[in-house]
Amino acid sequence: MDLEIKDFESALQSLEDIVQQLESGGLTLDRALELFEEGTRLTRFCSAKLEEAERKVELLVKDAEGAWKETPFLPGPENTQDR
């Protein structure tokens, strides 16, 4: 399969298609392994893109004086509440 991955959305769609094929059964062992390998490659790509996006996300929060400021996104429970 080894096609060039264009973007997150197309990689995710390809991954969903692979999952459907694997779940439907009826594949030869060689074809199933091919799809599994491609799925693994797509999963790594999507994971890297999500990590990259997470690093770029910034939250706007109010400082002590009530002014808005940008702060880096840090995953954790303190960033899940409305501010």
FENLINTA-V196741 format. One record per residue. N is the residue number from 1. RES is the residue in three letters. OMEGA is omega in whole degrees, -180 to 180 (NA if undefined). Layout:
# FENLINTA-V196741
n=N res=RES omega=OMEGA
n=N res=RES omega=OMEGA
This chain:
# FENLINTA-V196741
n=1 res=MET omega=171
n=2 res=ASP omega=176
n=3 res=LEU omega=178
n=4 res=GLU omega=180
n=5 res=ILE omega=-176
n=6 res=LYS omega=-178
n=7 res=ASP omega=-177
n=8 res=PHE omega=-176
n=9 res=GLU omega=180
n=10 res=SER omega=177
n=11 res=ALA omega=179
n=12 res=LEU omega=178
n=13 res=GLN omega=178
n=14 res=SER omega=179
n=15 res=LEU omega=178
n=16 res=GLU omega=178
n=17 res=ASP omega=179
n=18 res=ILE omega=180
n=19 res=VAL omega=178
n=20 res=GLN omega=179
n=21 res=GLN omega=-180
n=22 res=LEU omega=-179
n=23 res=GLU omega=-178
n=24 res=SER omega=179
n=25 res=GLY omega=178
n=26 res=GLY omega=180
n=27 res=LEU omega=172
n=28 res=THR omega=179
n=29 res=LEU omega=180
n=30 res=ASP omega=180
n=31 res=ARG omega=179
n=32 res=ALA omega=178
n=33 res=LEU omega=176
n=34 res=GLU omega=-180
n=35 res=LEU omega=178
n=36 res=PHE omega=179
n=37 res=GLU omega=178
n=38 res=GLU omega=178
n=39 res=GLY omega=177
n=40 res=THR omega=179
n=41 res=ARG omega=179
n=42 res=LEU omega=179
n=43 res=THR omega=178
n=44 res=ARG omega=179
n=45 res=PHE omega=-179
n=46 res=CYS omega=179
n=47 res=SER omega=179
n=48 res=ALA omega=179
n=49 res=LYS omega=178
n=50 res=LEU omega=177
n=51 res=GLU omega=178
n=52 res=GLU omega=179
n=53 res=ALA omega=179
n=54 res=GLU omega=179
n=55 res=ARG omega=-178
n=56 res=LYS omega=-177
n=57 res=VAL omega=175
n=58 res=GLU omega=178
n=59 res=LEU omega=172
n=60 res=LEU omega=179
n=61 res=VAL omega=177
n=62 res=LYS omega=175
n=63 res=ASP omega=-176
n=64 res=ALA omega=-180
n=65 res=GLU omega=179
n=66 res=GLY omega=179
n=67 res=ALA omega=178
n=68 res=TRP omega=176
n=69 res=LYS omega=178
n=70 res=GLU omega=175
n=71 res=THR omega=179
n=72 res=PRO omega=177
n=73 res=PHE omega=176
n=74 res=LEU omega=-179
n=75 res=PRO omega=178
n=76 res=GLY omega=-176
n=77 res=PRO omega=-179
n=78 res=GLU omega=-180
n=79 res=ASN omega=180
n=80 res=THR omega=-179
n=81 res=GLN omega=175
n=82 res=ASP omega=180
n=83 res=ARG omega=NA
